[in-house]
Amino acid sequence: MPADQPEWIIHALQALGLRVRDARIYANLTQEELAERAAIDRSTIQRIERGQSDAKFSHLLRIASVLGLTVQDLIP
């Protein structure tokens, strides 16, 4: 993620990552299981959960679908 991101974007990405992580844990899935079911690399899941990635919308759609949520549920 570029270092020149405004602070509010950094905080939003971190909040998104926490929501993904919390939902994954609530669903009793490991990062590996979520990645496999969503057809996304585990490293991508890891970066999203850490707030270190501008997640692609398609990734958010896949993650939300696996977790039984909507994208709106994940976005702070």
Secondary structure, DSSP 8 states (H G I E B T S, - for coil): --TT--HHHHHHHHHHHHHHHHHHHHTT--HHHHHHHHT--HHHHHHHHTT-S---HHHHHHHHHHHT--HHHH--
